[in-house]
Amino acid sequence: MPKMKTNRGAAKRFRKLASGKFKRGHAFTSHILTKMSTKRKRNLRGTTTVKAADTKTIRRMLPYV
């Protein structure tokens, strides 16, 4: 049986936590930020965990993580 390929785009976007959940960054933080409020930009700064419904999909894209 050959090795499974890791989805490289997913590997750059997600990190696995010790609990088995996946960590991700927020979207909408790259450009055209002048119209966005300071509060919204500040809240988009940190990371969050992936929803339980999407973890199965990400686990399939990252077989060796």
mmCIF file of the N, C-alpha and C atoms, coordinates in Angstrom:
data_MODEL
# 
_entry.id   MODEL 
# 
loop_
_atom_site.group_PDB 
_atom_site.id 
_atom_site.type_symbol 
_atom_site.label_atom_id 
_atom_site.label_alt_id 
_atom_site.label_comp_id 
_atom_site.label_asym_id 
_atom_site.label_entity_id 
_atom_site.label_seq_id 
_atom_site.pdbx_PDB_ins_code 
_atom_site.Cartn_x 
_atom_site.Cartn_y 
_atom_site.Cartn_z 
_atom_site.occupancy 
_atom_site.B_iso_or_equiv 
_atom_site.pdbx_formal_charge 
_atom_site.auth_seq_id 
_atom_site.auth_comp_id 
_atom_site.auth_asym_id 
_atom_site.auth_atom_id 
_atom_site.pdbx_PDB_model_num 
ATOM 1   N N  . MET A 1 1  ? 0.843   -1.190 0.000  1.00 0.00 ? 1  MET A N  1 
ATOM 2   C CA . MET A 1 1  ? 0.000   0.000  0.000  1.00 0.00 ? 1  MET A CA 1 
ATOM 3   C C  . MET A 1 1  ? 0.889   1.255  0.000  1.00 0.00 ? 1  MET A C  1 
ATOM 4   N N  . PRO A 1 2  ? 0.695   2.180  -0.948 1.00 0.00 ? 2  PRO A N  1 
ATOM 5   C CA . PRO A 1 2  ? 1.524   3.398  -0.966 1.00 0.00 ? 2  PRO A CA 1 
ATOM 6   C C  . PRO A 1 2  ? 1.139   4.362  0.145  1.00 0.00 ? 2  PRO A C  1 
ATOM 7   N N  . LYS A 1 3  ? 2.040   5.279  0.412  1.00 0.00 ? 3  LYS A N  1 
ATOM 8   C CA . LYS A 1 3  ? 1.771   6.300  1.424  1.00 0.00 ? 3  LYS A CA 1 
ATOM 9   C C  . LYS A 1 3  ? 0.668   7.231  0.926  1.00 0.00 ? 3  LYS A C  1 
ATOM 10  N N  . MET A 1 4  ? -0.089  7.789  1.865  1.00 0.00 ? 4  MET A N  1 
ATOM 11  C CA . MET A 1 4  ? -1.108  8.774  1.506  1.00 0.00 ? 4  MET A CA 1 
ATOM 12  C C  . MET A 1 4  ? -0.448  10.139 1.402  1.00 0.00 ? 4  MET A C  1 
ATOM 13  N N  . LYS A 1 5  ? -0.941  10.961 0.494  1.00 0.00 ? 5  LYS A N  1 
ATOM 14  C CA . LYS A 1 5  ? -0.396  12.300 0.339  1.00 0.00 ? 5  LYS A CA 1 
ATOM 15  C C  . LYS A 1 5  ? -1.099  13.271 1.279  1.00 0.00 ? 5  LYS A C  1 
ATOM 16  N N  . THR A 1 6  ? -0.304  14.146 1.888  1.00 0.00 ? 6  THR A N  1 
ATOM 17  C CA . THR A 1 6  ? -0.826  15.212 2.733  1.00 0.00 ? 6  THR A CA 1 
ATOM 18  C C  . THR A 1 6  ? -1.255  16.354 1.834  1.00 0.00 ? 6  THR A C  1 
ATOM 19  N N  . ASN A 1 7  ? -2.407  16.939 2.112  1.00 0.00 ? 7  ASN A N  1 
ATOM 20  C CA . ASN A 1 7  ? -2.847  18.131 1.387  1.00 0.00 ? 7  ASN A CA 1 
ATOM 21  C C  . ASN A 1 7  ? -2.003  19.294 1.890  1.00 0.00 ? 7  ASN A C  1 
ATOM 22  N N  . ARG A 1 8  ? -1.134  19.820 1.053  1.00 0.00 ? 8  ARG A N  1 
ATOM 23  C CA . ARG A 1 8  ? -0.163  20.829 1.478  1.00 0.00 ? 8  ARG A CA 1 
ATOM 24  C C  . ARG A 1 8  ? -0.816  22.149 1.877  1.00 0.00 ? 8  ARG A C  1 
ATOM 25  N N  . GLY A 1 9  ? -1.926  22.487 1.227  1.00 0.00 ? 9  GLY A N  1 
ATOM 26  C CA . GLY A 1 9  ? -2.645  23.702 1.603  1.00 0.00 ? 9  GLY A CA 1 
ATOM 27  C C  . GLY A 1 9  ? -3.198  23.601 3.010  1.00 0.00 ? 9  GLY A C  1 
ATOM 28  N N  . ALA A 1 10 ? -3.732  22.425 3.353  1.00 0.00 ? 10 ALA A N  1 
ATOM 29  C CA . ALA A 1 10 ? -4.275  22.197 4.694  1.00 0.00 ? 10 ALA A CA 1 
ATOM 30  C C  . ALA A 1 10 ? -3.150  22.159 5.732  1.00 0.00 ? 10 ALA A C  1 
ATOM 31  N N  . ALA A 1 11 ? -1.999  21.612 5.357  1.00 0.00 ? 11 ALA A N  1 
ATOM 32  C CA . ALA A 1 11 ? -0.871  21.517 6.285  1.00 0.00 ? 11 ALA A CA 1 
ATOM 33  C C  . ALA A 1 11 ? -0.377  22.899 6.707  1.00 0.00 ? 11 ALA A C  1 
ATOM 34  N N  . LYS A 1 12 ? -0.507  23.881 5.814  1.00 0.00 ? 12 LYS A N  1 
ATOM 35  C CA . LYS A 1 12 ? -0.078  25.238 6.130  1.00 0.00 ? 12 LYS A CA 1 
ATOM 36  C C  . LYS A 1 12 ? -1.115  25.987 6.974  1.00 0.00 ? 12 LYS A C  1 
ATOM 37  N N  . ARG A 1 13 ? -2.347  25.544 6.945  1.00 0.00 ? 13 ARG A N  1 
ATOM 38  C CA . ARG A 1 13 ? -3.424  26.276 7.605  1.00 0.00 ? 13 ARG A CA 1 
ATOM 39  C C  . ARG A 1 13 ? -3.828  25.725 8.966  1.00 0.00 ? 13 ARG A C  1 
ATOM 40  N N  . PHE A 1 14 ? -3.585  24.450 9.220  1.00 0.00 ? 14 PHE A N  1 
ATOM 41  C CA . PHE A 1 14 ? -4.058  23.820 10.443 1.00 0.00 ? 14 PHE A CA 1 
ATOM 42  C C  . PHE A 1 14 ? -2.927  23.193 11.234 1.00 0.00 ? 14 PHE A C  1 
ATOM 43  N N  . ARG A 1 15 ? -3.040  23.264 12.564 1.00 0.00 ? 15 ARG A N  1 
ATOM 44  C CA . ARG A 1 15 ? -2.093  22.607 13.463 1.00 0.00 ? 15 ARG A CA 1 
ATOM 45  C C  . ARG A 1 15 ? -2.908  21.756 14.416 1.00 0.00 ? 15 ARG A C  1 
ATOM 46  N N  . LYS A 1 16 ? -2.400  20.578 14.754 1.00 0.00 ? 16 LYS A N  1 
ATOM 47  C CA . LYS A 1 16 ? -3.120  19.701 15.668 1.00 0.00 ? 16 LYS A CA 1 
ATOM 48  C C  . LYS A 1 16 ? -2.748  20.019 17.111 1.00 0.00 ? 16 LYS A C  1 
ATOM 49  N N  . LEU A 1 17 ? -3.744  20.062 17.979 1.00 0.00 ? 17 LEU A N  1 
ATOM 50  C CA . LEU A 1 17 ? -3.531  20.309 19.401 1.00 0.00 ? 17 LEU A CA 1 
ATOM 51  C C  . LEU A 1 17 ? -3.390  18.982 20.143 1.00 0.00 ? 17 LEU A C  1 
ATOM 52  N N  . ALA A 1 18 ? -2.933  19.033 21.378 1.00 0.00 ? 18 ALA A N  1 
ATOM 53  C CA . ALA A 1 18 ? -2.745  17.825 22.180 1.00 0.00 ? 18 ALA A CA 1 
ATOM 54  C C  . ALA A 1 18 ? -4.064  17.104 22.429 1.00 0.00 ? 18 ALA A C  1 
ATOM 55  N N  . SER A 1 19 ? -5.165  17.854 22.438 1.00 0.00 ? 19 SER A N  1 
ATOM 56  C CA . SER A 1 19 ? -6.477  17.255 22.677 1.00 0.00 ? 19 SER A CA 1 
ATOM 57  C C  . SER A 1 19 ? -7.014  16.521 21.457 1.00 0.00 ? 19 SER A C  1 
ATOM 58  N N  . GLY A 1 20 ? -6.343  16.673 20.295 1.00 0.00 ? 20 GLY A N  1 
ATOM 59  C CA . GLY A 1 20 ? -6.816  16.046 19.072 1.00 0.00 ? 20 GLY A CA 1 
ATOM 60  C C  . GLY A 1 20 ? -7.599  17.000 18.187 1.00 0.00 ? 20 GLY A C  1 
ATOM 61  N N  . LYS A 1 21 ? -7.881  18.193 18.705 1.00 0.00 ? 21 LYS A N  1 
ATOM 62  C CA . LYS A 1 21 ? -8.586  19.206 17.909 1.00 0.00 ? 21 LYS A CA 1 
ATOM 63  C C  . LYS A 1 21 ? -7.583  19.899 16.992 1.00 0.00 ? 21 LYS A C  1 
ATOM 64  N N  . PHE A 1 22 ? -8.101  20.689 16.059 1.00 0.00 ? 22 PHE A N  1 
ATOM 65  C CA . PHE A 1 22 ? -7.244  21.422 15.139 1.00 0.00 ? 22 PHE A CA 1 
ATOM 66  C C  . PHE A 1 22 ? -7.383  22.915 15.374 1.00 0.00 ? 22 PHE A C  1 
ATOM 67  N N  . LYS A 1 23 ? -6.244  23.606 15.295 1.00 0.00 ? 23 LYS A N  1 
ATOM 68  C CA . LYS A 1 23 ? -6.177  25.044 15.482 1.00 0.00 ? 23 LYS A CA 1 
ATOM 69  C C  . LYS A 1 23 ? -6.151  25.706 14.107 1.00 0.00 ? 23 LYS A C  1 
ATOM 70  N N  . ARG A 1 24 ? -6.840  26.842 13.957 1.00 0.00 ? 24 ARG A N  1 
ATOM 71  C CA . ARG A 1 24 ? -6.843  27.550 12.691 1.00 0.00 ? 24 ARG A CA 1 
ATOM 72  C C  . ARG A 1 24 ? -6.830  29.049 12.929 1.00 0.00 ? 24 ARG A C  1 
ATOM 73  N N  . GLY A 1 25 ? -6.422  29.791 11.916 1.00 0.00 ? 25 GLY A N  1 
ATOM 74  C CA . GLY A 1 25 ? -6.462  31.245 11.964 1.00 0.00 ? 25 GLY A CA 1 
ATOM 75  C C  . GLY A 1 25 ? -7.757  31.750 11.368 1.00 0.00 ? 25 GLY A C  1 
ATOM 76  N N  . HIS A 1 26 ? -8.017  33.029 11.531 1.00 0.00 ? 26 HIS A N  1 
ATOM 77  C CA . HIS A 1 26 ? -9.221  33.623 10.983 1.00 0.00 ? 26 HIS A CA 1 
ATOM 78  C C  . HIS A 1 26 ? -9.009  34.108 9.555  1.00 0.00 ? 26 HIS A C  1 
ATOM 79  N N  . ALA A 1 27 ? -10.085 34.183 8.804  1.00 0.00 ? 27 ALA A N  1 
ATOM 80  C CA . ALA A 1 27 ? -10.074 34.737 7.456  1.00 0.00 ? 27 ALA A CA 1 
ATOM 81  C C  . ALA A 1 27 ? -10.313 36.245 7.525  1.00 0.00 ? 27 ALA A C  1 
ATOM 82  N N  . PHE A 1 28 ? -10.270 36.897 6.384  1.00 0.00 ? 28 PHE A N  1 
ATOM 83  C CA . PHE A 1 28 ? -10.568 38.337 6.239  1.00 0.00 ? 28 PHE A CA 1 
ATOM 84  C C  . PHE A 1 28 ? -9.578  39.236 6.974  1.00 0.00 ? 28 PHE A C  1 
ATOM 85  N N  . THR A 1 29 ? -8.303  38.889 6.953  1.00 0.00 ? 29 THR A N  1 
ATOM 86  C CA . THR A 1 29 ? -7.300  39.720 7.642  1.00 0.00 ? 29 THR A CA 1 
ATOM 87  C C  . THR A 1 29 ? -6.146  40.122 6.739  1.00 0.00 ? 29 THR A C  1 
ATOM 88  N N  . SER A 1 30 ? -6.304  40.003 5.417  1.00 0.00 ? 30 SER A N  1 
ATOM 89  C CA . SER A 1 30 ? -5.162  40.254 4.547  1.00 0.00 ? 30 SER A CA 1 
ATOM 90  C C  . SER A 1 30 ? -5.128  41.643 3.916  1.00 0.00 ? 30 SER A C  1 
ATOM 91  N N  . HIS A 1 31 ? -6.269  42.177 3.472  1.00 0.00 ? 31 HIS A N  1 
ATOM 92  C CA . HIS A 1 31 ? -6.256  43.506 2.845  1.00 0.00 ? 31 HIS A CA 1 
ATOM 93  C C  . HIS A 1 31 ? -7.638  44.140 2.948  1.00 0.00 ? 31 HIS A C  1 
ATOM 94  N N  . ILE A 1 32 ? -7.725  45.411 2.541  1.00 0.00 ? 32 ILE A N  1 
ATOM 95  C CA . ILE A 1 32 ? -8.936  46.231 2.649  1.00 0.00 ? 32 ILE A CA 1 
ATOM 96  C C  . ILE A 1 32 ? -9.444  46.243 4.102  1.00 0.00 ? 32 ILE A C  1 
ATOM 97  N N  . LEU A 1 33 ? -8.551  46.610 5.011  1.00 0.00 ? 33 LEU A N  1 
ATOM 98  C CA . LEU A 1 33 ? -8.885  46.609 6.429  1.00 0.00 ? 33 LEU A CA 1 
ATOM 99  C C  . LEU A 1 33 ? -9.343  47.975 6.936  1.00 0.00 ? 33 LEU A C  1 
ATOM 100 N N  . THR A 1 34 ? -9.302  48.999 6.074  1.00 0.00 ? 34 THR A N  1 
ATOM 101 C CA . THR A 1 34 ? -9.642  50.349 6.528  1.00 0.00 ? 34 THR A CA 1 
ATOM 102 C C  . THR A 1 34 ? -11.124 50.481 6.861  1.00 0.00 ? 34 THR A C  1 
ATOM 103 N N  . LYS A 1 35 ? -11.977 49.758 6.157  1.00 0.00 ? 35 LYS A N  1 
ATOM 104 C CA . LYS A 1 35 ? -13.422 49.842 6.422  1.00 0.00 ? 35 LYS A CA 1 
ATOM 105 C C  . LYS A 1 35 ? -13.844 49.021 7.639  1.00 0.00 ? 35 LYS A C  1 
ATOM 106 N N  . MET A 1 36 ? -12.948 48.169 8.128  1.00 0.00 ? 36 MET A N  1 
ATOM 107 C CA . MET A 1 36 ? -13.270 47.313 9.268  1.00 0.00 ? 36 MET A CA 1 
ATOM 108 C C  . MET A 1 36 ? -13.016 48.049 10.580 1.00 0.00 ? 36 MET A C  1 
ATOM 109 N N  . SER A 1 37 ? -13.863 47.812 11.563 1.00 0.00 ? 37 SER A N  1 
ATOM 110 C CA . SER A 1 37 ? -13.679 48.459 12.858 1.00 0.00 ? 37 SER A CA 1 
ATOM 111 C C  . SER A 1 37 ? -12.468 47.846 13.575 1.00 0.00 ? 37 SER A C  1 
ATOM 112 N N  . THR A 1 38 ? -11.904 48.625 14.468 1.00 0.00 ? 38 THR A N  1 
ATOM 113 C CA . THR A 1 38 ? -10.733 48.181 15.239 1.00 0.00 ? 38 THR A CA 1 
ATOM 114 C C  . THR A 1 38 ? -11.074 46.961 16.083 1.00 0.00 ? 38 THR A C  1 
ATOM 115 N N  . LYS A 1 39 ? -12.276 46.948 16.640 1.00 0.00 ? 39 LYS A N  1 
ATOM 116 C CA . LYS A 1 39 ? -12.718 45.826 17.473 1.00 0.00 ? 39 LYS A CA 1 
ATOM 117 C C  . LYS A 1 39 ? -12.769 44.529 16.658 1.00 0.00 ? 39 LYS A C  1 
ATOM 118 N N  . ARG A 1 40 ? -13.290 44.613 15.445 1.00 0.00 ? 40 ARG A N  1 
ATOM 119 C CA . ARG A 1 40 ? -13.396 43.425 14.603 1.00 0.00 ? 40 ARG A CA 1 
ATOM 120 C C  . ARG A 1 40 ? -12.018 42.900 14.211 1.00 0.00 ? 40 ARG A C  1 
ATOM 121 N N  . LYS A 1 41 ? -11.106 43.815 13.850 1.00 0.00 ? 41 LYS A N  1 
ATOM 122 C CA . LYS A 1 41 ? -9.742  43.417 13.488 1.00 0.00 ? 41 LYS A CA 1 
ATOM 123 C C  . LYS A 1 41 ? -9.022  42.770 14.664 1.00 0.00 ? 41 LYS A C  1 
ATOM 124 N N  . ARG A 1 42 ? -9.238  43.316 15.852 1.00 0.00 ? 42 ARG A N  1 
ATOM 125 C CA . ARG A 1 42 ? -8.614  42.776 17.062 1.00 0.00 ? 42 ARG A CA 1 
ATOM 126 C C  . ARG A 1 42 ? -9.115  41.366 17.353 1.00 0.00 ? 42 ARG A C  1 
ATOM 127 N N  . ASN A 1 43 ? -10.410 41.127 17.175 1.00 0.00 ? 43 ASN A N  1 
ATOM 128 C CA . ASN A 1 43 ? -10.975 39.805 17.430 1.00 0.00 ? 43 ASN A CA 1 
ATOM 129 C C  . ASN A 1 43 ? -10.570 38.771 16.382 1.00 0.00 ? 43 ASN A C  1 
ATOM 130 N N  . LEU A 1 44 ? -10.221 39.215 15.195 1.00 0.00 ? 44 LEU A N  1 
ATOM 131 C CA . LEU A 1 44 ? -9.771  38.292 14.146 1.00 0.00 ? 44 LEU A CA 1 
ATOM 132 C C  . LEU A 1 44 ? -8.295  37.925 14.287 1.00 0.00 ? 44 LEU A C  1 
ATOM 133 N N  . ARG A 1 45 ? -7.595  38.611 15.181 1.00 0.00 ? 45 ARG A N  1 
ATOM 134 C CA . ARG A 1 45 ? -6.155  38.428 15.324 1.00 0.00 ? 45 ARG A CA 1 
ATOM 135 C C  . ARG A 1 45 ? -5.747  37.031 15.809 1.00 0.00 ? 45 ARG A C  1 
ATOM 136 N N  . GLY A 1 46 ? -6.419  36.530 16.809 1.00 0.00 ? 46 GLY A N  1 
ATOM 137 C CA . GLY A 1 46 ? -6.010  35.272 17.430 1.00 0.00 ? 46 GLY A CA 1 
ATOM 138 C C  . GLY A 1 46 ? -6.420  34.047 16.639 1.00 0.00 ? 46 GLY A C  1 
ATOM 139 N N  . THR A 1 47 ? -6.196  32.892 17.223 1.00 0.00 ? 47 THR A N  1 
ATOM 140 C CA . THR A 1 47 ? -6.575  31.630 16.588 1.00 0.00 ? 47 THR A CA 1 
ATOM 141 C C  . THR A 1 47 ? -7.790  31.046 17.285 1.00 0.00 ? 47 THR A C  1 
ATOM 142 N N  . THR A 1 48 ? -8.395  30.072 16.637 1.00 0.00 ? 48 THR A N  1 
ATOM 143 C CA . THR A 1 48 ? -9.559  29.390 17.198 1.00 0.00 ? 48 THR A CA 1 
ATOM 144 C C  . THR A 1 48 ? -9.490  27.923 16.794 1.00 0.00 ? 48 THR A C  1 
ATOM 145 N N  . THR A 1 49 ? -10.379 27.120 17.328 1.00 0.00 ? 49 THR A N  1 
ATOM 146 C CA . THR A 1 49 ? -10.392 25.704 16.967 1.00 0.00 ? 49 THR A CA 1 
ATOM 147 C C  . THR A 1 49 ? -11.418 25.449 15.871 1.00 0.00 ? 49 THR A C  1 
ATOM 148 N N  . VAL A 1 50 ? -11.182 24.394 15.121 1.00 0.00 ? 50 VAL A N  1 
ATOM 149 C CA . VAL A 1 50 ? -12.080 23.991 14.042 1.00 0.00 ? 50 VAL A CA 1 
ATOM 150 C C  . VAL A 1 50 ? -13.324 23.348 14.650 1.00 0.00 ? 50 VAL A C  1 
ATOM 151 N N  . LYS A 1 51 ? -14.463 23.582 14.046 1.00 0.00 ? 51 LYS A N  1 
ATOM 152 C CA . LYS A 1 51 ? -15.717 23.000 14.516 1.00 0.00 ? 51 LYS A CA 1 
ATOM 153 C C  . LYS A 1 51 ? -15.667 21.477 14.410 1.00 0.00 ? 51 LYS A C  1 
ATOM 154 N N  . ALA A 1 52 ? -16.385 20.800 15.274 1.00 0.00 ? 52 ALA A N  1 
ATOM 155 C CA . ALA A 1 52 ? -16.391 19.333 15.324 1.00 0.00 ? 52 ALA A CA 1 
ATOM 156 C C  . ALA A 1 52 ? -16.860 18.718 14.011 1.00 0.00 ? 52 ALA A C  1 
ATOM 157 N N  . ALA A 1 53 ? -17.771 19.388 13.316 1.00 0.00 ? 53 ALA A N  1 
ATOM 158 C CA . ALA A 1 53 ? -18.298 18.869 12.054 1.00 0.00 ? 53 ALA A CA 1 
ATOM 159 C C  . ALA A 1 53 ? -17.241 18.831 10.957 1.00 0.00 ? 53 ALA A C  1 
ATOM 160 N N  . ASP A 1 54 ? -16.215 19.692 11.043 1.00 0.00 ? 54 ASP A N  1 
ATOM 161 C CA . ASP A 1 54 ? -15.186 19.777 10.005 1.00 0.00 ? 54 ASP A CA 1 
ATOM 162 C C  . ASP A 1 54 ? -13.918 19.007 10.339 1.00 0.00 ? 54 ASP A C  1 
ATOM 163 N N  . THR A 1 55 ? -13.770 18.518 11.559 1.00 0.00 ? 55 THR A N  1 
ATOM 164 C CA . THR A 1 55 ? -12.527 17.843 11.949 1.00 0.00 ? 55 THR A CA 1 
ATOM 165 C C  . THR A 1 55 ? -12.292 16.564 11.160 1.00 0.00 ? 55 THR A C  1 
ATOM 166 N N  . LYS A 1 56 ? -13.346 15.844 10.817 1.00 0.00 ? 56 LYS A N  1 
ATOM 167 C CA . LYS A 1 56 ? -13.196 14.601 10.054 1.00 0.00 ? 56 LYS A CA 1 
ATOM 168 C C  . LYS A 1 56 ? -12.587 14.882 8.681  1.00 0.00 ? 56 LYS A C  1 
ATOM 169 N N  . THR A 1 57 ? -13.023 15.946 8.045  1.00 0.00 ? 57 THR A N  1 
ATOM 170 C CA . THR A 1 57 ? -12.501 16.333 6.734  1.00 0.00 ? 57 THR A CA 1 
ATOM 171 C C  . THR A 1 57 ? -11.034 16.703 6.819  1.00 0.00 ? 57 THR A C  1 
ATOM 172 N N  . ILE A 1 58 ? -10.668 17.467 7.835  1.00 0.00 ? 58 ILE A N  1 
ATOM 173 C CA . ILE A 1 58 ? -9.282  17.912 7.992  1.00 0.00 ? 58 ILE A CA 1 
ATOM 174 C C  . ILE A 1 58 ? -8.389  16.733 8.343  1.00 0.00 ? 58 ILE A C  1 
ATOM 175 N N  . ARG A 1 59 ? -8.885  15.818 9.160  1.00 0.00 ? 59 ARG A N  1 
ATOM 176 C CA . ARG A 1 59 ? -8.104  14.630 9.518  1.00 0.00 ? 59 ARG A CA 1 
ATOM 177 C C  . ARG A 1 59 ? -7.786  13.797 8.280  1.00 0.00 ? 59 ARG A C  1 
ATOM 178 N N  . ARG A 1 60 ? -8.700  13.773 7.323  1.00 0.00 ? 60 ARG A N  1 
ATOM 179 C CA . ARG A 1 60 ? -8.485  13.035 6.073  1.00 0.00 ? 60 ARG A CA 1 
ATOM 180 C C  . ARG A 1 60 ? -7.436  13.714 5.202  1.00 0.00 ? 60 ARG A C  1 
ATOM 181 N N  . MET A 1 61 ? -7.372  15.049 5.260  1.00 0.00 ? 61 MET A N  1 
ATOM 182 C CA . MET A 1 61 ? -6.394  15.792 4.477  1.00 0.00 ? 61 MET A CA 1 
ATOM 183 C C  . MET A 1 61 ? -5.002  15.742 5.085  1.00 0.00 ? 61 MET A C  1 
ATOM 184 N N  . LEU A 1 62 ? -4.935  15.504 6.405  1.00 0.00 ? 62 LEU A N  1 
ATOM 185 C CA . LEU A 1 62 ? -3.651  15.457 7.118  1.00 0.00 ? 62 LEU A CA 1 
ATOM 186 C C  . LEU A 1 62 ? -3.479  14.090 7.771  1.00 0.00 ? 62 LEU A C  1 
ATOM 187 N N  . PRO A 1 63 ? -3.170  13.059 6.994  1.00 0.00 ? 63 PRO A N  1 
ATOM 188 C CA . PRO A 1 63 ? -3.155  11.695 7.548  1.00 0.00 ? 63 PRO A CA 1 
ATOM 189 C C  . PRO A 1 63 ? -2.038  11.428 8.559  1.00 0.00 ? 63 PRO A C  1 
ATOM 190 N N  . TYR A 1 64 ? -0.926  12.148 8.474  1.00 0.00 ? 64 TYR A N  1 
ATOM 191 C CA . TYR A 1 64 ? 0.212   11.826 9.358  1.00 0.00 ? 64 TYR A CA 1 
ATOM 192 C C  . TYR A 1 64 ? 0.460   12.872 10.417 1.00 0.00 ? 64 TYR A C  1 
ATOM 193 N N  . VAL A 1 65 ? -0.514  13.716 10.706 1.00 0.00 ? 65 VAL A N  1 
ATOM 194 C CA . VAL A 1 65 ? -0.343  14.773 11.723 1.00 0.00 ? 65 VAL A CA 1 
ATOM 195 C C  . VAL A 1 65 ? -0.828  14.257 13.066 1.00 0.00 ? 65 VAL A C  1 
# 
